[in-house]
Amino acid sequence: MRLAPKRCAAVLAALVLVGCGPNPDAQRLQTMPESDTAGPRALLATWHKSLVSGDKETYLGCFAGSKGDFVLVLAVFEAVQASYAFHEAVVGAYGPNAWQVFQSSKDTRVDLFPRDPDWTQKITVVRMGGMAFGYLPKSRVPLHMSASGGRWRIQAAGMVPPGYEAKRAADYLFRWAATLRNLAPKPGQEAFSAEKATKEIARDFSARIAPAEQPAAAAAVDAFLAQ
């Protein structure tokens, strides 16, 4: 979700599913090859496929952490699914060209998490023994992964962006998802207007957030979905 610059004064640097990882010693680094079939890269492929397909059970199984951190994991899943549903509704109601028109708006846009099955190959994976870091294409900090009992999982706590609590970031994402589901167009509605649609989205989302929190809320949504 992109809001006009004046409404995003506190926008965070683009972070998707972020954590605050250390800079490992160069001598201990091991960059994982694309052919990895059971380690960190395989985990990322499973995570991405389950998120894109809406397989919640498999998606949740990719993570480890506390219940408090898992609320953000769930919120990311819901926001991604809501954005996909919104996209499908726009195309279904107004035709395939409507999405490009909608996305050309300068005020508000809905970013779709990459669906390309080869997208995870763009992630640089660096392993340090039983730990690994996945540097996504547009992120400045990596996904944290660790091995336990021979199985690799993403650390849910590492998803919490700096300056946020898991519950707070999750709340923003759940509200963004609610806005998209609330405003998803229906077949037979009046002619599509990108300007009207973007204004309605901005208005609906803003109404769900206290004015003082709106810049942080917009930044949180951008951080997780703008890839």
Secondary structure, DSSP 8 states (H G I E B T S, - for coil): -B--GGG-TT-----SS--------GGG-EE--TT-SSSHHHHHHHHHHHHHHT-HHHHHTTEE--HHHHHHHHHHHHHHHHHHHHHHHHHHHH-THHHHHHHT-SS-B-------TTGGGGSEEEEETTEEEEE-TT-SS-EEEEEETTEEEEEGGGGS-TT--HHHHHHHHHHHHHHHHHH---TT-S---HHHHHHHHHHHHHHTS-GGGHHHHHHHHHHHH--
